[in-house]
Amino acid sequence: MESMRESWTDERLDDLSDRVDEGFRRIDADIRELRTQLASFQRAFMQFSGGMIVTFVVGFAGLIVAQL
């Protein structure tokens, strides 16, 4: 027959295991949310960078044409 201390320890370990699993589920959800936000930021940054490149090219072209 199992002693009370062994039973209590097993129950506590099961509880700890459940809490650790829940913590990992929350961390996994947080990481997925961060990945979504990062992808959104990357798209916005690429659009901004593309606009800057176009602006520089048009500006330099304007300077070249103005010198002719």
C-alpha positions as CSV (number, residue, x, y, z in Angstrom):
1,M,0.0,0.0,0.0
2,E,1.2,3.5,-0.9
3,S,2.1,5.8,1.9
4,M,0.4,9.2,2.3
5,R,3.7,11.0,1.5
6,E,4.3,9.1,-1.8
7,S,0.7,9.8,-2.8
8,W,1.0,13.4,-2.0
9,T,4.3,13.7,-3.9
10,D,2.8,12.0,-7.0
11,E,-0.2,14.4,-6.9
12,R,2.1,17.4,-6.5
13,L,4.3,16.2,-9.4
14,D,1.2,15.8,-11.6
15,D,0.1,19.3,-10.7
16,L,3.5,20.7,-11.4
17,S,3.6,18.9,-14.7
18,D,0.2,20.3,-15.7
19,R,1.4,23.8,-14.7
20,V,4.6,23.5,-16.8
21,D,2.6,22.2,-19.8
22,E,0.2,25.2,-19.5
23,G,3.2,27.6,-19.3
24,F,4.7,26.1,-22.4
25,R,1.3,26.5,-24.2
26,R,1.2,30.2,-23.2
27,I,4.8,30.7,-24.4
28,D,4.0,28.9,-27.7
29,A,1.0,31.2,-28.2
30,D,3.1,34.3,-27.4
31,I,5.8,33.3,-29.8
32,R,3.2,32.7,-32.6
33,E,1.8,36.2,-31.9
34,L,5.3,37.7,-32.1
35,R,6.0,36.0,-35.4
36,T,2.7,37.4,-36.8
37,Q,3.7,40.9,-35.6
38,L,7.2,40.5,-36.9
39,A,5.9,39.5,-40.4
40,S,3.6,42.5,-40.4
41,F,6.6,44.8,-39.4
42,Q,8.7,43.3,-42.1
43,R,6.1,44.0,-44.8
44,A,5.7,47.6,-43.6
45,F,9.5,48.0,-43.6
46,M,9.9,46.6,-47.1
47,Q,7.2,49.0,-48.3
48,F,8.9,51.9,-46.6
49,S,12.3,50.9,-48.0
50,G,10.8,50.5,-51.5
51,G,9.4,54.0,-51.3
52,M,12.7,55.4,-50.2
53,I,14.5,53.8,-53.0
54,V,12.0,55.1,-55.6
55,T,12.3,58.5,-54.1
56,F,16.1,58.5,-54.3
57,V,16.1,57.2,-57.9
58,V,13.6,59.9,-59.0
59,G,15.6,62.6,-57.1
60,F,18.9,61.6,-58.7
61,A,17.2,61.4,-62.1
62,G,15.8,64.9,-61.5
63,L,19.3,66.2,-60.6
64,I,20.8,64.6,-63.7
65,V,18.1,66.0,-66.0
66,A,18.4,69.5,-64.4
67,Q,22.2,69.4,-65.2
68,L,21.6,68.8,-68.9
